[in-house]
Amino acid sequence: MVSPMQSAVAELLDGVINAYGPFVIPVALFALGAVGYLFLVAVGRAGVEGDAPTDDAAATLRDGGDGDDGETRADRSDDDA
């Protein structure tokens, strides 16, 4: 037995395809993709707390040290000489 919701959706899709033809399918997919992309951009800009590296972590990766002492690689290489 077909539920009323299924038949309503089928009638709606049938009406849209009869009115606009099969060319509405790629347009609808493009629109859904654009909405999904905008959603992902919004979520990415909002960020997740504790997910992104802090400035200290970026300094650690960039300088190779602990990032707290302000010492650079050039400073450390002078100490070794």
FENNORDA-V204027 format. One record per run of one state. SS is the DSSP state (H for helix, E for strand, C for the rest). FROM is the first residue (numbers start at 1). LEN is the number of residues. Records with the same first field share a line. If there is no record, write none. Layout:
# FENNORDA-V204027
SS->FROM-LEN, FROM-LEN
This chain:
# FENNORDA-V204027
C->1-3, 21-3, 47-8, 64-9, 81-1
H->4-17, 24-23, 55-9, 73-8
